[in-house]
Structures are given as C-alpha cells and as structure tokens.
C-alpha cells in the first residue's frame, strides 16, 4: 500500500507523481463503488463519533453521572435501562438538529459528480445524516408499494435519521419538530396509529391493547437490519458488474459488516484489469487483515483530495476545448477560406454529376431513335427453312420487279427489230 500525505504544505516530486497516478485512476474509472463514513460529513457541521470533539464526548459532558461508552449509544441493549434510553433519545434529538442545519460537503458533491458522469456504480454509506438527499441522490430502498428499489444511488447501511418507526407495528413516520421536542426531554412519542387503534377498540367496548412508541429508523449494534437481505442482493449485483475502482472515504472500518463488504469488493476490483482500491482518511486502518487490500492510502481530509480530482477533471475538459477556442484572426480567415473552397468543390462535383447524368439520358434517347429507324417488322420476313438465311420480303419483291422490267424491255426491242 502506497501512502500519500496531503497534510504537507509542500509535496516533493515523488508525492506529486503518486498523487497524479491516483487522479488518473479516477479520471479513467468507469464503474466505481464508493464507501463512506462519518469523516465526509465533518466539514458539513456534523462532528464524527470518535474524535475529541465528536458526539460521544459531547454526550459525556452533558450526562457526566451516566457511565455510558460512546459505542453503547448505538447498541440495542440500551433500551433495557430507562436512564440509557433517555440519554439515547436526547442524543438523537441533538444529532437530528445538527443534520438539519448541515449542508453537503465537497465530498458529497464529488460523489454526486461521479454519478452525473456515469462513473458511480453505487455508494454505500454508514452515515445516517441523509445529506446525499440534499443533492437529489436516491437513498430510499423501499418504494411506496413496499418493494425494494433497484436504482438506488446511495445505500444507507445504518438507516436514516430523518425517519421514525413504531417499535410495535413498524409504521413509518417523518422526524417532525414536535417529535424532536419529545425526544429532547428523554422520552419517546407514542405511535399515532397504535393510539388510534386503541381508541377505536375502547369505543367499541373492547379491551385496551398495547401501543408502541416511536424510535429513529436506524440500525443499532446487536440488531438485524430490516432490509439486510435486499442490501445483500444489491451488493452481489454490483460485484457481478466488475467494478474497476473501490473508493473508501472517511471511515476507520471498525464495523464488522462493513469490513466484510470492503474486503469482498476489493477482491473483485483486483480481479479486474487495472482495478484499484483507494482509502482516503485522516488515520490509517489498523490490522493485518488489510494487508494487500488497499493500493493507495491518501492520508488527509477527504474534501481536499476531492478538490484535487475535480480540478483535474476541469483541466481535462478545458484542454479538449482549447483547439476550438484558441484561434488567431489569421487562422479564423484561413479556416473560412478553407470552408469556402470545400463548398466550391462540392458544388463543382454536384454539377459534374448532373452533366454526366444529362449526357447519359441524351445517349439513351439517340439509341432509342436509331432503333426505331432500323426496325423491320417481323411480318416482312418470309418463312424459311430452318438454318437458311432470312431475307426481307420487300427486297425479294424489288428484285423480281427489276427482272420483270428487264424482260419486258427486251421483248419490246425484239418486236421493233422484227
């Protein structure tokens, strides 16, 4: 794995050459799989979970008496205790408020650009902030009829923070402001559908039933993904399309399921001709399991590297236009003269073809006239024996008339002499 440090103020020639090699890989990429983590949203105003100013440490400051590790905030076992559940709901309300204020980062725009240029095969994200939706990218796995979509640009591996669901009936809801206020108090709002069903039963004289509460529609540790099978089928379909680049950005790859996805995708990419696997992150990945997985490690901010690649794309676009834009006045005149000469040659060629066609028509007319003059009707031919030479009847009659005239003249002379 070749490491390229972007934090240096001045880069040496070798670093620039390696950086250009990675940029060339992205310029030539046709089917790119992108895997993203919380690191790509830091510049959007959302702190990641494991840094010094991350959300884990913010929760510790807000609840100093509650002994709760950062990872435990996203563990399904927290619902077993009322205190940890209240901390989770408060934490979620703060996180949701930050995501509403956040704007897509340059890295998000870079992923959108890959999609617009037809280079993006799929983006798999651990993030639940839904900033990709702000750029018009499709993130919802399920359509209105409940069927799984096949044309999803971004697959949310851990769910969406902008949606809620009932813990009992799984009815989906939007994360409304009223619900956010309830969560901020450490409580969970009730499910409107369950409550309405309970009211109807009581009005009908039936016994009351249990009602569910709302929770964020995100996947916690130690719980199954409701669309895990569908995501697995999407991953298999993407790998069967022979991706040529795997780009991992803003994640330390701590989640087991994500590690499996990255290793499997990297193996498929390396089986492709000139396939390349790239990691862009502030810190390197740890563990022998990553030996031979990544070809390049870009150490630094994701946004900074994305700017470098986008600038390269702009330069390539400008270079393709320069031959048409950078013309001097003399070259413009010469170009016009050349076009005029081509137009004259084209007209002369068309005129020559037209004259040739007229000559051919005249020759055909002359041949038809000659044939009419030399035409002898078949009825003027006397039937002859097979193999004999045919002669016109008119010619034969003329010969006989001449012979008769000669005999008459001879007889007259003889009579005169007598």
TORKOL-4160 file (C-alpha; in steps of 0.2 Angstrom, whole numbers, padded with zeros to 4 digits, m for minus):
418
<pt num="1" X="0000" Y="0000" Z="0000"/>
<pt num="2" X="0007" Y="0017" Z="m0005"/>
<pt num="3" X="0004" Y="0031" Z="0007"/>
<pt num="4" X="0002" Y="0049" Z="0001"/>
<pt num="5" X="0002" Y="0063" Z="0014"/>
<pt num="6" X="m0009" Y="0078" Z="0010"/>
<pt num="7" X="m0006" Y="0087" Z="0026"/>
<pt num="8" X="0011" Y="0093" Z="0020"/>
<pt num="9" X="0012" Y="0111" Z="0015"/>
<pt num="10" X="0024" Y="0107" Z="0001"/>
<pt num="11" X="0025" Y="0090" Z="m0008"/>
<pt num="12" X="0040" Y="0083" Z="m0016"/>
<pt num="13" X="0041" Y="0077" Z="m0034"/>
<pt num="14" X="0038" Y="0058" Z="m0030"/>
<pt num="15" X="0022" Y="0063" Z="m0020"/>
<pt num="16" X="0016" Y="0073" Z="m0034"/>
<pt num="17" X="0019" Y="0059" Z="m0046"/>
<pt num="18" X="0010" Y="0047" Z="m0035"/>
<pt num="19" X="m0005" Y="0059" Z="m0032"/>
<pt num="20" X="m0006" Y="0061" Z="m0051"/>
<pt num="21" X="m0007" Y="0042" Z="m0053"/>
<pt num="22" X="m0022" Y="0041" Z="m0041"/>
<pt num="23" X="m0030" Y="0055" Z="m0050"/>
<pt num="24" X="m0028" Y="0047" Z="m0067"/>
<pt num="25" X="m0036" Y="0031" Z="m0060"/>
<pt num="26" X="m0052" Y="0041" Z="m0055"/>
<pt num="27" X="m0052" Y="0050" Z="m0072"/>
<pt num="28" X="m0052" Y="0033" Z="m0081"/>
<pt num="29" X="m0064" Y="0025" Z="m0069"/>
<pt num="30" X="m0080" Y="0018" Z="m0077"/>
<pt num="31" X="m0088" Y="0008" Z="m0063"/>
<pt num="32" X="m0084" Y="0015" Z="m0045"/>
<pt num="33" X="m0090" Y="0008" Z="m0029"/>
<pt num="34" X="m0089" Y="0022" Z="m0015"/>
<pt num="35" X="m0090" Y="0018" Z="0004"/>
<pt num="36" X="m0091" Y="0032" Z="0016"/>
<pt num="37" X="m0091" Y="0035" Z="0034"/>
<pt num="38" X="m0094" Y="0050" Z="0046"/>
<pt num="39" X="m0077" Y="0058" Z="0041"/>
<pt num="40" X="m0085" Y="0065" Z="0025"/>
<pt num="41" X="m0098" Y="0075" Z="0035"/>
<pt num="42" X="m0087" Y="0084" Z="0047"/>
<pt num="43" X="m0085" Y="0099" Z="0036"/>
<pt num="44" X="m0104" Y="0100" Z="0035"/>
<pt num="45" X="m0105" Y="0104" Z="0053"/>
<pt num="46" X="m0108" Y="0086" Z="0060"/>
<pt num="47" X="m0094" Y="0080" Z="0071"/>
<pt num="48" X="m0089" Y="0062" Z="0070"/>
<pt num="49" X="m0092" Y="0050" Z="0084"/>
<pt num="50" X="m0074" Y="0045" Z="0089"/>
<pt num="51" X="m0064" Y="0062" Z="0088"/>
<pt num="52" X="m0060" Y="0073" Z="0103"/>
<pt num="53" X="m0075" Y="0085" Z="0098"/>
<pt num="54" X="m0086" Y="0071" Z="0092"/>
<pt num="55" X="m0104" Y="0067" Z="0098"/>
<pt num="56" X="m0098" Y="0054" Z="0110"/>
<pt num="57" X="m0088" Y="0066" Z="0121"/>
<pt num="58" X="m0102" Y="0079" Z="0119"/>
<pt num="59" X="m0114" Y="0067" Z="0127"/>
<pt num="60" X="m0102" Y="0063" Z="0141"/>
<pt num="61" X="m0101" Y="0081" Z="0145"/>
<pt num="62" X="m0120" Y="0083" Z="0145"/>
<pt num="63" X="m0123" Y="0067" Z="0156"/>
<pt num="64" X="m0107" Y="0066" Z="0167"/>
<pt num="65" X="m0115" Y="0055" Z="0180"/>
<pt num="66" X="m0121" Y="0042" Z="0167"/>
<pt num="67" X="m0107" Y="0029" Z="0164"/>
<pt num="68" X="m0110" Y="0026" Z="0145"/>
<pt num="69" X="m0097" Y="0022" Z="0132"/>
<pt num="70" X="m0099" Y="0030" Z="0115"/>
<pt num="71" X="m0102" Y="0014" Z="0107"/>
<pt num="72" X="m0116" Y="0010" Z="0119"/>
<pt num="73" X="m0126" Y="0024" Z="0112"/>
<pt num="74" X="m0129" Y="0014" Z="0097"/>
<pt num="75" X="m0131" Y="m0003" Z="0105"/>
<pt num="76" X="m0149" Y="m0010" Z="0105"/>
<pt num="77" X="m0146" Y="m0016" Z="0123"/>
<pt num="78" X="m0148" Y="0002" Z="0129"/>
<pt num="79" X="m0167" Y="0000" Z="0128"/>
<pt num="80" X="m0166" Y="m0012" Z="0143"/>
<pt num="81" X="m0162" Y="0003" Z="0155"/>
<pt num="82" X="m0173" Y="0019" Z="0157"/>
<pt num="83" X="m0158" Y="0030" Z="0160"/>
<pt num="84" X="m0148" Y="0025" Z="0145"/>
<pt num="85" X="m0164" Y="0025" Z="0134"/>
<pt num="86" X="m0167" Y="0043" Z="0140"/>
<pt num="87" X="m0149" Y="0048" Z="0136"/>
<pt num="88" X="m0151" Y="0040" Z="0119"/>
<pt num="89" X="m0166" Y="0050" Z="0115"/>
<pt num="90" X="m0158" Y="0066" Z="0120"/>
<pt num="91" X="m0143" Y="0062" Z="0110"/>
<pt num="92" X="m0153" Y="0058" Z="0094"/>
<pt num="93" X="m0163" Y="0074" Z="0096"/>
<pt num="94" X="m0147" Y="0084" Z="0096"/>
<pt num="95" X="m0139" Y="0074" Z="0082"/>
<pt num="96" X="m0155" Y="0077" Z="0071"/>
<pt num="97" X="m0155" Y="0096" Z="0075"/>
<pt num="98" X="m0137" Y="0096" Z="0068"/>
<pt num="99" X="m0141" Y="0087" Z="0052"/>
<pt num="100" X="m0155" Y="0099" Z="0048"/>
<pt num="101" X="m0143" Y="0113" Z="0049"/>
<pt num="102" X="m0129" Y="0104" Z="0039"/>
<pt num="103" X="m0125" Y="0106" Z="0021"/>
<pt num="104" X="m0117" Y="0093" Z="0009"/>
<pt num="105" X="m0098" Y="0094" Z="0010"/>
<pt num="106" X="m0087" Y="0095" Z="m0006"/>
<pt num="107" X="m0085" Y="0076" Z="m0004"/>
<pt num="108" X="m0104" Y="0074" Z="m0006"/>
<pt num="109" X="m0103" Y="0085" Z="m0021"/>
<pt num="110" X="m0089" Y="0074" Z="m0028"/>
<pt num="111" X="m0099" Y="0058" Z="m0026"/>
<pt num="112" X="m0114" Y="0067" Z="m0035"/>
<pt num="113" X="m0102" Y="0072" Z="m0049"/>
<pt num="114" X="m0096" Y="0054" Z="m0051"/>
<pt num="115" X="m0115" Y="0049" Z="m0053"/>
<pt num="116" X="m0118" Y="0063" Z="m0066"/>
<pt num="117" X="m0103" Y="0057" Z="m0076"/>
<pt num="118" X="m0109" Y="0039" Z="m0076"/>
<pt num="119" X="m0094" Y="0033" Z="m0066"/>
<pt num="120" X="m0103" Y="0029" Z="m0050"/>
<pt num="121" X="m0109" Y="0011" Z="m0048"/>
<pt num="122" X="m0115" Y="0013" Z="m0030"/>
<pt num="123" X="m0112" Y="0022" Z="m0014"/>
<pt num="124" X="m0113" Y="0013" Z="0002"/>
<pt num="125" X="m0113" Y="0024" Z="0017"/>
<pt num="126" X="m0113" Y="0022" Z="0036"/>
<pt num="127" X="m0120" Y="0039" Z="0039"/>
<pt num="128" X="m0137" Y="0042" Z="0044"/>
<pt num="129" X="m0137" Y="0061" Z="0041"/>
<pt num="130" X="m0145" Y="0059" Z="0023"/>
<pt num="131" X="m0135" Y="0074" Z="0016"/>
<pt num="132" X="m0135" Y="0064" Z="m0001"/>
<pt num="133" X="m0153" Y="0068" Z="m0002"/>
<pt num="134" X="m0150" Y="0086" Z="m0002"/>
<pt num="135" X="m0141" Y="0084" Z="m0019"/>
<pt num="136" X="m0155" Y="0074" Z="m0026"/>
<pt num="137" X="m0147" Y="0057" Z="m0025"/>
<pt num="138" X="m0159" Y="0042" Z="m0022"/>
<pt num="139" X="m0157" Y="0034" Z="m0004"/>
<pt num="140" X="m0174" Y="0026" Z="m0001"/>
<pt num="141" X="m0173" Y="0007" Z="m0003"/>
<pt num="142" X="m0192" Y="0005" Z="m0002"/>
<pt num="143" X="m0205" Y="0012" Z="m0014"/>
<pt num="144" X="m0222" Y="0017" Z="m0009"/>
<pt num="145" X="m0229" Y="m0001" Z="m0013"/>
<pt num="146" X="m0216" Y="m0009" Z="m0001"/>
<pt num="147" X="m0205" Y="m0016" Z="m0014"/>
<pt num="148" X="m0186" Y="m0014" Z="m0014"/>
<pt num="149" X="m0179" Y="m0002" Z="m0027"/>
<pt num="150" X="m0165" Y="m0006" Z="m0039"/>
<pt num="151" X="m0160" Y="0011" Z="m0045"/>
<pt num="152" X="m0154" Y="0017" Z="m0028"/>
<pt num="153" X="m0139" Y="0029" Z="m0029"/>
<pt num="154" X="m0134" Y="0028" Z="m0011"/>
<pt num="155" X="m0137" Y="0013" Z="0001"/>
<pt num="156" X="m0139" Y="0018" Z="0019"/>
<pt num="157" X="m0131" Y="0004" Z="0028"/>
<pt num="158" X="m0137" Y="0010" Z="0045"/>
<pt num="159" X="m0154" Y="0018" Z="0041"/>
<pt num="160" X="m0160" Y="0036" Z="0041"/>
<pt num="161" X="m0161" Y="0049" Z="0055"/>
<pt num="162" X="m0175" Y="0058" Z="0045"/>
<pt num="163" X="m0187" Y="0044" Z="0048"/>
<pt num="164" X="m0195" Y="0036" Z="0063"/>
<pt num="165" X="m0204" Y="0020" Z="0065"/>
<pt num="166" X="m0216" Y="0012" Z="0078"/>
<pt num="167" X="m0207" Y="m0001" Z="0090"/>
<pt num="168" X="m0223" Y="m0011" Z="0089"/>
<pt num="169" X="m0232" Y="m0010" Z="0072"/>
<pt num="170" X="m0216" Y="m0003" Z="0062"/>
<pt num="171" X="m0227" Y="0011" Z="0054"/>
<pt num="172" X="m0215" Y="0024" Z="0047"/>
<pt num="173" X="m0216" Y="0042" Z="0051"/>
<pt num="174" X="m0206" Y="0058" Z="0047"/>
<pt num="175" X="m0195" Y="0066" Z="0060"/>
<pt num="176" X="m0206" Y="0081" Z="0064"/>
<pt num="177" X="m0201" Y="0095" Z="0075"/>
<pt num="178" X="m0214" Y="0090" Z="0088"/>
<pt num="179" X="m0207" Y="0073" Z="0090"/>
<pt num="180" X="m0189" Y="0081" Z="0091"/>
<pt num="181" X="m0195" Y="0091" Z="0106"/>
<pt num="182" X="m0201" Y="0075" Z="0115"/>
<pt num="183" X="m0185" Y="0066" Z="0112"/>
<pt num="184" X="m0175" Y="0080" Z="0119"/>
<pt num="185" X="m0184" Y="0078" Z="0135"/>
<pt num="186" X="m0178" Y="0060" Z="0136"/>
<pt num="187" X="m0194" Y="0052" Z="0131"/>
<pt num="188" X="m0202" Y="0043" Z="0116"/>
<pt num="189" X="m0218" Y="0050" Z="0107"/>
<pt num="190" X="m0232" Y="0037" Z="0105"/>
<pt num="191" X="m0237" Y="0029" Z="0089"/>
<pt num="192" X="m0252" Y="0038" Z="0082"/>
<pt num="193" X="m0258" Y="0023" Z="0073"/>
<pt num="194" X="m0257" Y="0012" Z="0088"/>
<pt num="195" X="m0266" Y="0025" Z="0099"/>
<pt num="196" X="m0280" Y="0027" Z="0086"/>
<pt num="197" X="m0282" Y="0009" Z="0085"/>
<pt num="198" X="m0283" Y="0008" Z="0104"/>
<pt num="199" X="m0296" Y="0022" Z="0105"/>
<pt num="200" X="m0307" Y="0013" Z="0092"/>
<pt num="201" X="m0307" Y="m0003" Z="0102"/>
<pt num="202" X="m0312" Y="0006" Z="0118"/>
<pt num="203" X="m0326" Y="0015" Z="0109"/>
<pt num="204" X="m0332" Y="m0002" Z="0103"/>
<pt num="205" X="m0332" Y="m0009" Z="0121"/>
<pt num="206" X="m0316" Y="m0020" Z="0118"/>
<pt num="207" X="m0302" Y="m0021" Z="0129"/>
<pt num="208" X="m0287" Y="m0010" Z="0128"/>
<pt num="209" X="m0271" Y="m0016" Z="0119"/>
<pt num="210" X="m0253" Y="m0011" Z="0120"/>
<pt num="211" X="m0247" Y="0004" Z="0110"/>
<pt num="212" X="m0230" Y="0006" Z="0103"/>
<pt num="213" X="m0218" Y="0021" Z="0104"/>
<pt num="214" X="m0208" Y="0029" Z="0090"/>
<pt num="215" X="m0189" Y="0027" Z="0088"/>
<pt num="216" X="m0177" Y="0033" Z="0075"/>
<pt num="217" X="m0177" Y="0022" Z="0060"/>
<pt num="218" X="m0158" Y="0017" Z="0061"/>
<pt num="219" X="m0149" Y="0001" Z="0064"/>
<pt num="220" X="m0141" Y="m0001" Z="0081"/>
<pt num="221" X="m0127" Y="m0014" Z="0086"/>
<pt num="222" X="m0134" Y="m0031" Z="0090"/>
<pt num="223" X="m0150" Y="m0029" Z="0080"/>
<pt num="224" X="m0154" Y="m0035" Z="0062"/>
<pt num="225" X="m0156" Y="m0024" Z="0048"/>
<pt num="226" X="m0174" Y="m0024" Z="0041"/>
<pt num="227" X="m0168" Y="m0024" Z="0023"/>
<pt num="228" X="m0152" Y="m0034" Z="0026"/>
<pt num="229" X="m0156" Y="m0047" Z="0013"/>
<pt num="230" X="m0161" Y="m0033" Z="0000"/>
<pt num="231" X="m0144" Y="m0025" Z="0003"/>
<pt num="232" X="m0135" Y="m0041" Z="0001"/>
<pt num="233" X="m0143" Y="m0044" Z="m0016"/>
<pt num="234" X="m0138" Y="m0026" Z="m0021"/>
<pt num="235" X="m0120" Y="m0029" Z="m0016"/>
<pt num="236" X="m0120" Y="m0046" Z="m0026"/>
<pt num="237" X="m0127" Y="m0037" Z="m0041"/>
<pt num="238" X="m0114" Y="m0023" Z="m0040"/>
<pt num="239" X="m0099" Y="m0035" Z="m0039"/>
<pt num="240" X="m0105" Y="m0045" Z="m0054"/>
<pt num="241" X="m0104" Y="m0029" Z="m0064"/>
<pt num="242" X="m0085" Y="m0030" Z="m0062"/>
<pt num="243" X="m0081" Y="m0013" Z="m0053"/>
<pt num="244" X="m0064" Y="m0006" Z="m0058"/>
<pt num="245" X="m0062" Y="0006" Z="m0043"/>
<pt num="246" X="m0066" Y="0004" Z="m0024"/>
<pt num="247" X="m0065" Y="0021" Z="m0015"/>
<pt num="248" X="m0067" Y="0021" Z="0004"/>
<pt num="249" X="m0068" Y="0038" Z="0012"/>
<pt num="250" X="m0070" Y="0045" Z="0029"/>
<pt num="251" X="m0071" Y="0029" Z="0039"/>
<pt num="252" X="m0059" Y="0019" Z="0050"/>
<pt num="253" X="m0068" Y="0002" Z="0046"/>
<pt num="254" X="m0072" Y="m0003" Z="0064"/>
<pt num="255" X="m0089" Y="m0011" Z="0060"/>
<pt num="256" X="m0088" Y="m0029" Z="0056"/>
<pt num="257" X="m0101" Y="m0030" Z="0042"/>
<pt num="258" X="m0093" Y="m0015" Z="0033"/>
<pt num="259" X="m0076" Y="m0024" Z="0034"/>
<pt num="260" X="m0083" Y="m0039" Z="0025"/>
<pt num="261" X="m0090" Y="m0028" Z="0012"/>
<pt num="262" X="m0074" Y="m0019" Z="0008"/>
<pt num="263" X="m0063" Y="m0034" Z="0008"/>
<pt num="264" X="m0075" Y="m0043" Z="m0004"/>
<pt num="265" X="m0077" Y="m0028" Z="m0015"/>
<pt num="266" X="m0058" Y="m0025" Z="m0015"/>
<pt num="267" X="m0055" Y="m0044" Z="m0021"/>
<pt num="268" X="m0067" Y="m0041" Z="m0035"/>
<pt num="269" X="m0059" Y="m0025" Z="m0040"/>
<pt num="270" X="m0042" Y="m0033" Z="m0040"/>
<pt num="271" X="m0048" Y="m0047" Z="m0052"/>
<pt num="272" X="m0052" Y="m0033" Z="m0064"/>
<pt num="273" X="m0039" Y="m0027" Z="m0076"/>
<pt num="274" X="m0031" Y="m0012" Z="m0069"/>
<pt num="275" X="m0043" Y="m0012" Z="m0054"/>
<pt num="276" X="m0038" Y="0000" Z="m0040"/>
<pt num="277" X="m0043" Y="0001" Z="m0022"/>
<pt num="278" X="m0041" Y="0018" Z="m0013"/>
<pt num="279" X="m0043" Y="0024" Z="0005"/>
<pt num="280" X="m0045" Y="0042" Z="0009"/>
<pt num="281" X="m0045" Y="0046" Z="0028"/>
<pt num="282" X="m0036" Y="0055" Z="0042"/>
<pt num="283" X="m0030" Y="0040" Z="0050"/>
<pt num="284" X="m0024" Y="0023" Z="0043"/>
<pt num="285" X="m0034" Y="0007" Z="0045"/>
<pt num="286" X="m0026" Y="m0005" Z="0058"/>
<pt num="287" X="m0024" Y="m0024" Z="0057"/>
<pt num="288" X="m0016" Y="m0037" Z="0047"/>
<pt num="289" X="m0032" Y="m0041" Z="0038"/>
<pt num="290" X="m0029" Y="m0025" Z="0027"/>
<pt num="291" X="m0013" Y="m0031" Z="0020"/>
<pt num="292" X="m0014" Y="m0031" Z="0002"/>
<pt num="293" X="m0032" Y="m0024" Z="0002"/>
<pt num="294" X="m0028" Y="m0005" Z="m0002"/>
<pt num="295" X="m0017" Y="0000" Z="m0016"/>
<pt num="296" X="m0016" Y="0019" Z="m0011"/>
<pt num="297" X="m0019" Y="0027" Z="0006"/>
<pt num="298" X="m0022" Y="0046" Z="0005"/>
<pt num="299" X="m0019" Y="0052" Z="0022"/>
<pt num="300" X="m0028" Y="0069" Z="0025"/>
<pt num="301" X="m0045" Y="0077" Z="0023"/>
<pt num="302" X="m0057" Y="0069" Z="0011"/>
<pt num="303" X="m0063" Y="0087" Z="0004"/>
<pt num="304" X="m0045" Y="0092" Z="0000"/>
<pt num="305" X="m0042" Y="0076" Z="m0011"/>
<pt num="306" X="m0059" Y="0078" Z="m0019"/>
<pt num="307" X="m0054" Y="0096" Z="m0024"/>
<pt num="308" X="m0038" Y="0089" Z="m0032"/>
<pt num="309" X="m0048" Y="0076" Z="m0043"/>
<pt num="310" X="m0061" Y="0089" Z="m0048"/>
<pt num="311" X="m0048" Y="0102" Z="m0053"/>
<pt num="312" X="m0040" Y="0088" Z="m0064"/>
<pt num="313" X="m0057" Y="0085" Z="m0072"/>
<pt num="314" X="m0059" Y="0103" Z="m0076"/>
<pt num="315" X="m0042" Y="0104" Z="m0084"/>
<pt num="316" X="m0046" Y="0089" Z="m0095"/>
<pt num="317" X="m0062" Y="0097" Z="m0100"/>
<pt num="318" X="m0053" Y="0114" Z="m0104"/>
<pt num="319" X="m0039" Y="0105" Z="m0114"/>
<pt num="320" X="m0052" Y="0096" Z="m0125"/>
<pt num="321" X="m0060" Y="0113" Z="m0129"/>
<pt num="322" X="m0043" Y="0123" Z="m0132"/>
<pt num="323" X="m0041" Y="0118" Z="m0151"/>
<pt num="324" X="m0058" Y="0126" Z="m0155"/>
<pt num="325" X="m0056" Y="0142" Z="m0144"/>
<pt num="326" X="m0038" Y="0147" Z="m0146"/>
<pt num="327" X="m0039" Y="0153" Z="m0164"/>
<pt num="328" X="m0030" Y="0169" Z="m0170"/>
<pt num="329" X="m0039" Y="0181" Z="m0183"/>
<pt num="330" X="m0027" Y="0175" Z="m0197"/>
<pt num="331" X="m0032" Y="0157" Z="m0193"/>
<pt num="332" X="m0050" Y="0161" Z="m0192"/>
<pt num="333" X="m0049" Y="0169" Z="m0210"/>
<pt num="334" X="m0039" Y="0154" Z="m0216"/>
<pt num="335" X="m0052" Y="0142" Z="m0209"/>
<pt num="336" X="m0066" Y="0152" Z="m0218"/>
<pt num="337" X="m0057" Y="0151" Z="m0234"/>
<pt num="338" X="m0055" Y="0133" Z="m0232"/>
<pt num="339" X="m0073" Y="0131" Z="m0229"/>
<pt num="340" X="m0077" Y="0141" Z="m0244"/>
<pt num="341" X="m0065" Y="0131" Z="m0255"/>
<pt num="342" X="m0074" Y="0115" Z="m0249"/>
<pt num="343" X="m0091" Y="0122" Z="m0253"/>
<pt num="344" X="m0085" Y="0126" Z="m0271"/>
<pt num="345" X="m0078" Y="0109" Z="m0274"/>
<pt num="346" X="m0094" Y="0102" Z="m0268"/>
<pt num="347" X="m0104" Y="0112" Z="m0280"/>
<pt num="348" X="m0092" Y="0108" Z="m0294"/>
<pt num="349" X="m0094" Y="0089" Z="m0290"/>
<pt num="350" X="m0113" Y="0090" Z="m0290"/>
<pt num="351" X="m0113" Y="0100" Z="m0306"/>
<pt num="352" X="m0102" Y="0087" Z="m0315"/>
<pt num="353" X="m0113" Y="0073" Z="m0309"/>
<pt num="354" X="m0128" Y="0082" Z="m0316"/>
<pt num="355" X="m0120" Y="0085" Z="m0333"/>
<pt num="356" X="m0115" Y="0067" Z="m0334"/>
<pt num="357" X="m0132" Y="0061" Z="m0330"/>
<pt num="358" X="m0139" Y="0073" Z="m0344"/>
<pt num="359" X="m0127" Y="0066" Z="m0356"/>
<pt num="360" X="m0132" Y="0048" Z="m0352"/>
<pt num="361" X="m0150" Y="0052" Z="m0354"/>
<pt num="362" X="m0146" Y="0060" Z="m0372"/>
<pt num="363" X="m0137" Y="0045" Z="m0377"/>
<pt num="364" X="m0151" Y="0034" Z="m0372"/>
<pt num="365" X="m0163" Y="0044" Z="m0382"/>
<pt num="366" X="m0152" Y="0043" Z="m0398"/>
<pt num="367" X="m0151" Y="0025" Z="m0396"/>
<pt num="368" X="m0169" Y="0023" Z="m0395"/>
<pt num="369" X="m0172" Y="0034" Z="m0411"/>
<pt num="370" X="m0159" Y="0024" Z="m0421"/>
<pt num="371" X="m0168" Y="0008" Z="m0416"/>
<pt num="372" X="m0184" Y="0014" Z="m0422"/>
<pt num="373" X="m0177" Y="0019" Z="m0439"/>
<pt num="374" X="m0169" Y="0002" Z="m0442"/>
<pt num="375" X="m0183" Y="m0008" Z="m0436"/>
<pt num="376" X="m0191" Y="m0020" Z="m0448"/>
<pt num="377" X="m0207" Y="m0028" Z="m0444"/>
<pt num="378" X="m0207" Y="m0047" Z="m0442"/>
<pt num="379" X="m0221" Y="m0049" Z="m0455"/>
<pt num="380" X="m0209" Y="m0044" Z="m0469"/>
<pt num="381" X="m0199" Y="m0059" Z="m0466"/>
<pt num="382" X="m0204" Y="m0074" Z="m0476"/>
<pt num="383" X="m0204" Y="m0091" Z="m0468"/>
<pt num="384" X="m0188" Y="m0100" Z="m0472"/>
<pt num="385" X="m0182" Y="m0117" Z="m0469"/>
<pt num="386" X="m0173" Y="m0120" Z="m0453"/>
<pt num="387" X="m0155" Y="m0114" Z="m0455"/>
<pt num="388" X="m0157" Y="m0104" Z="m0471"/>
<pt num="389" X="m0153" Y="m0085" Z="m0471"/>
<pt num="390" X="m0168" Y="m0074" Z="m0469"/>
<pt num="391" X="m0171" Y="m0060" Z="m0481"/>
<pt num="392" X="m0184" Y="m0046" Z="m0481"/>
<pt num="393" X="m0199" Y="m0049" Z="m0492"/>
<pt num="394" X="m0198" Y="m0031" Z="m0499"/>
<pt num="395" X="m0180" Y="m0034" Z="m0505"/>
<pt num="396" X="m0186" Y="m0050" Z="m0514"/>
<pt num="397" X="m0201" Y="m0041" Z="m0522"/>
<pt num="398" X="m0189" Y="m0027" Z="m0528"/>
<pt num="399" X="m0178" Y="m0040" Z="m0536"/>
<pt num="400" X="m0192" Y="m0049" Z="m0545"/>
<pt num="401" X="m0199" Y="m0032" Z="m0551"/>
<pt num="402" X="m0182" Y="m0027" Z="m0559"/>
<pt num="403" X="m0181" Y="m0044" Z="m0568"/>
<pt num="404" X="m0198" Y="m0042" Z="m0575"/>
<pt num="405" X="m0194" Y="m0025" Z="m0581"/>
<pt num="406" X="m0179" Y="m0031" Z="m0590"/>
<pt num="407" X="m0188" Y="m0045" Z="m0599"/>
<pt num="408" X="m0202" Y="m0033" Z="m0605"/>
<pt num="409" X="m0189" Y="m0021" Z="m0611"/>
<pt num="410" X="m0180" Y="m0035" Z="m0621"/>
<pt num="411" X="m0196" Y="m0041" Z="m0629"/>
<pt num="412" X="m0200" Y="m0023" Z="m0635"/>
<pt num="413" X="m0183" Y="m0022" Z="m0643"/>
<pt num="414" X="m0186" Y="m0038" Z="m0652"/>
<pt num="415" X="m0203" Y="m0033" Z="m0658"/>
<pt num="416" X="m0196" Y="m0017" Z="m0665"/>
<pt num="417" X="m0182" Y="m0025" Z="m0675"/>
<pt num="418" X="m0194" Y="m0038" Z="m0682"/>
